[in-house]
Amino acid sequence: MSKKGENIFLRKDGRWEARYIKERALDGNYKYGYIYGKTYSEAKKKKMMLF
């Protein structure tokens, strides 16, 4: 189960989706990127490799 604030969710198709902030627009809105994994830990590991 995802923890609060990690932005990792279980999709209806069974994959885990990790969301991260790609950039911030001039008007203050965020552009998000998405990473997918078969398991929660795989999605979390892929997300951590970005930073």
C-alpha positions as CSV (number, residue, x, y, z in Angstrom):
1,M,0.0,0.0,0.0
2,S,1.3,3.4,-0.8
3,K,2.3,5.8,1.9
4,K,1.1,9.4,2.2
5,G,3.0,11.8,0.0
6,E,4.9,9.3,-2.1
7,N,2.6,9.7,-5.2
8,I,2.7,5.9,-6.0
9,F,-0.7,4.4,-6.9
10,L,-2.1,1.0,-8.0
11,R,-3.8,1.3,-11.4
12,K,-6.8,-0.6,-12.5
13,D,-4.7,-2.7,-14.9
14,G,-2.5,-4.0,-12.0
15,R,0.6,-1.8,-12.6
16,W,2.0,0.6,-10.1
17,E,2.3,4.3,-11.2
18,A,4.8,6.7,-9.6
19,R,4.3,10.3,-10.3
20,Y,7.1,13.0,-10.1
21,I,7.3,16.7,-10.9
22,K,9.1,17.2,-14.2
23,E,9.1,21.0,-14.2
24,R,7.2,24.0,-13.0
25,A,5.5,26.4,-15.5
26,L,5.8,30.2,-15.2
27,D,2.2,30.4,-14.0
28,G,2.9,28.1,-11.1
29,N,1.4,24.9,-12.4
30,Y,3.4,21.7,-12.3
31,K,4.2,19.3,-15.2
32,Y,4.2,15.7,-14.0
33,G,6.1,12.7,-15.3
34,Y,5.0,9.1,-14.8
35,I,6.9,5.8,-14.2
36,Y,5.3,2.4,-14.1
37,G,6.3,-0.9,-12.4
38,K,4.9,-4.3,-11.9
39,T,5.3,-4.0,-8.1
40,Y,5.2,-1.1,-5.6
41,S,8.9,-1.5,-4.8
42,E,9.9,-1.6,-8.5
43,A,8.0,1.7,-9.2
44,K,9.6,3.3,-6.1
45,K,13.1,2.2,-7.1
46,K,12.7,3.6,-10.6
47,K,11.4,6.9,-9.2
48,M,14.4,7.2,-6.8
49,M,16.9,6.5,-9.6
50,L,15.8,9.8,-11.2
51,F,17.0,11.9,-8.3
